[in-house]
């Protein structure tokens, strides 16, 4: 099963805390993880957050400013963001293809400006700010349930079939067959629900599997894998493993 790794934590900053929590069973068709990223005091220099390519949509909540929140997505290549010397973000990472809200409201990368959309994200951020991470999750789950009731979130059977059968997928044609869609239907479905065309979506899945120590076989040879990894992350696999912990 696809288990995305959303970030690489810089090993030179041991005081930066990164925590993940699984959703309750009834939400696992739409939510992958709840995430908490924060500093323990002020860092000696700015922290460069390295965001890995994935196909997930996120809700991001800045715990230092309740107005800064929003819906976020990454691109097919890594992005690095300067978070400064003190920060605290809480995120909900949704599985690929389950977000049915307005794609025009999605920002690429981290949110750093006050939210101006229609969702009550500022109100939720105000409710969870100051709570311990484990105590925030009940409120986050209630909000996810509301989004499902409103039709803004729903399981995506076609993409779920793809994610459950990654070992049998070698190309876009395989992806279409496993999802039980024509190639044209797959193109429309992925673009509408993930924002990615099939080739980019498959590239992201392969990279994520390689980070998890799997799917190396899908690359023609070691050189192909290294070049693909460097193009997507900006690092060779060896340099990445020395600098970042995933």
C-alpha positions in Angstrom: 0.0 0.0 0.0 1.2 3.5 -0.8 2.5 5.2 2.4 3.8 8.7 1.4 6.8 10.3 3.0 6.0 14.0 3.0 9.3 15.4 4.2 12.9 14.8 4.9 14.0 16.0 8.3 17.4 17.7 8.4 19.6 15.6 10.7 21.6 18.7 11.8 18.5 19.9 13.7 17.8 17.3 16.4 15.6 19.7 18.4 13.0 19.9 15.6 10.1 17.6 16.5 8.1 15.7 13.9 5.2 13.6 15.0 2.7 11.5 13.1 -0.6 9.9 14.2 -2.9 7.5 12.3 -6.5 8.4 11.9 -9.3 6.2 13.4 -10.4 3.3 11.3 -13.5 4.9 9.9 -11.4 7.7 8.3 -8.6 5.7 6.8 -10.2 5.8 3.4 -9.5 9.5 3.2 -6.9 10.5 5.8 -3.3 9.1 5.7 -1.8 10.9 8.8 -2.1 13.8 11.2 1.2 15.6 11.4 2.9 17.9 13.9 6.1 19.8 13.1 7.6 22.2 15.7 10.7 23.7 17.2 11.7 23.1 20.9 12.9 26.7 21.5 14.7 28.9 19.1 17.1 27.3 16.5 20.6 28.6 16.0 19.9 29.2 12.3 16.9 29.1 9.9 15.4 25.7 9.2 15.1 24.6 5.6 12.1 22.3 5.3 12.6 19.8 2.5 9.2 18.7 1.1 9.3 15.5 -0.9 7.1 15.0 -4.0 3.8 13.3 -3.2 0.3 13.2 -4.6 -1.5 14.1 -1.3 -3.6 17.2 -0.4 -2.9 18.8 3.0 -4.8 21.0 5.4 -2.1 23.2 7.1 -2.5 25.1 10.4 0.1 27.5 11.6 0.0 27.3 15.4 1.8 30.7 15.8 -0.8 32.6 13.7 -4.4 31.3 13.6 -5.1 33.3 10.4 -2.5 31.4 8.5 -4.0 28.1 7.3 -5.2 26.6 4.1 -5.4 23.7 1.6 -2.0 22.8 0.2 -0.4 20.4 -2.3 3.1 19.7 -3.4 4.4 19.4 -7.0 6.2 16.5 -8.8 9.6 17.8 -7.7 10.8 18.5 -4.2 10.5 22.0 -2.7 12.5 23.6 0.1 10.9 26.2 2.4 12.6 28.5 5.0 10.6 28.1 8.2 12.8 30.4 10.2 14.0 29.7 13.7 10.7 29.1 15.5 7.6 27.4 14.0 4.8 25.1 14.8 2.6 23.5 12.1 -0.2 20.9 12.4 -1.3 19.2 9.1 -3.8 16.7 7.9 -2.4 14.6 5.0 -5.2 13.2 2.8 -4.7 10.3 0.5 -4.3 11.0 -3.2 -7.5 11.7 -5.1 -9.9 12.0 -2.2 -10.1 15.9 -2.1 -13.2 17.0 -4.0 -13.1 20.7 -3.0 -12.3 23.6 -5.2 -8.8 23.0 -6.7 -8.4 26.8 -7.2 -8.2 27.2 -3.4 -5.1 24.9 -3.2 -1.8 26.5 -2.7 1.4 24.7 -3.9 3.7 24.2 -0.9 3.3 25.6 2.5 0.7 28.2 3.4 2.3 31.5 4.6 -0.5 34.0 4.1 -3.9 34.5 5.9 -6.6 32.1 4.5 -9.3 33.8 2.4 -11.3 30.8 1.3 -14.8 29.6 2.3 -13.9 26.8 4.7 -13.9 27.5 8.5 -10.2 26.8 8.8 -9.4 29.8 10.9 -12.1 28.9 13.4 -10.7 25.3 13.6 -7.1 26.7 13.9 -8.2 28.8 16.8 -9.8 25.8 18.5 -6.7 23.6 18.3 -4.1 26.2 19.0 -2.6 25.6 22.4 -3.8 22.0 22.7 -1.4 19.0 22.9 -1.2 17.2 19.6 -3.0 14.1 20.8 -5.9 16.4 22.1 -6.1 18.2 18.7 -6.9 15.0 16.8 -10.5 14.6 18.1 -11.3 18.1 16.7 -9.5 17.4 13.4 -11.4 14.1 13.0 -14.7 15.9 13.6 -13.8 18.4 10.9 -12.9 15.7 8.4 -16.2 14.0 9.1 -17.9 17.4 8.3 -16.0 17.7 5.0 -17.2 14.1 4.1 -20.8 15.0 4.9 -20.5 18.1 2.7 -19.1 16.1 -0.2 -15.7 17.8 -0.1 -13.9 14.5 0.7 -14.7 10.9 -0.5 -12.8 7.7 -1.0 -11.5 7.3 -4.6 -12.0 3.6 -5.7 -10.0 3.9 -8.9 -6.9 5.5 -7.2 -7.3 3.1 -4.3 -7.0 0.2 -6.7 -3.8 1.7 -8.1 -2.3 2.3 -4.6 -3.1 -1.3 -3.6 -1.5 -2.8 -6.7 1.7 -0.8 -7.2 3.8 -4.0 -7.5 1.9 -4.9 -10.7 2.1 -1.4 -12.3 4.9 -0.8 -14.8 3.4 1.9 -17.0 0.4 4.1 -17.5 -1.4 1.4 -19.4 -1.1 -0.9 -16.4 -2.5 1.9 -14.2 -5.5 2.3 -16.4 -6.2 -1.4 -16.5 -5.9 -1.8 -12.7 -8.1 1.3 -12.1 -10.7 -0.2 -14.5 -10.6 3.0 -16.6 -9.7 3.7 -20.2 -6.5 5.7 -20.7 -8.5 8.8 -21.5 -10.8 8.3 -18.4 -7.7 7.8 -16.3 -6.2 11.1 -17.6 -9.3 13.0 -16.8 -9.8 11.3 -13.4 -6.2 11.9 -12.2 -6.1 15.5 -13.4 -9.4 16.3 -11.8 -8.7 14.6 -8.4 -4.9 14.9 -7.9 -3.9 17.7 -10.3 -1.3 15.4 -12.0 -1.4 13.7 -15.4 -0.9 9.9 -15.2 2.9 10.0 -16.1 3.7 12.4 -13.3 1.4 10.6 -10.8 3.3 7.3 -11.6 6.6 9.1 -11.3 5.6 10.3 -7.8 4.5 6.8 -6.7 7.7 5.2 -7.9 9.8 7.8 -6.1 7.9 7.3 -2.9 8.2 3.6 -3.1 12.0 3.9 -3.6 12.2 6.1 -0.5 10.5 3.3 1.4 13.1 0.9 0.1 10.8 -0.7 -2.5 10.1 -0.4 -6.2 13.7 -0.1 -7.3 13.0 -2.7 -9.9 10.8 -0.2 -11.8 13.9 1.8 -12.9 15.9 0.5 -15.8 19.2 0.4 -13.9 21.0 2.1 -11.0 22.0 5.1 -13.1 18.4 5.6 -14.2 17.3 5.5 -10.6 20.0 7.9 -9.4 19.2 10.4 -12.2 15.5 10.2 -11.5 16.0 10.6 -7.8 18.3 13.6 -8.3 15.9 15.2 -10.7 12.9 14.9 -8.3 14.7 15.8 -5.0 17.8 17.8 -6.0 20.1 15.2 -4.3 21.7 11.9 -5.1 20.2 9.0 -2.9 23.5 8.9 -1.0 23.7 12.6 -0.2 20.0 12.7 0.6 20.3 9.9 3.2 23.3 11.6 4.8 21.5 15.0 5.1 17.8 13.9 5.7 16.0 11.4 7.8 12.7 10.2 6.4 
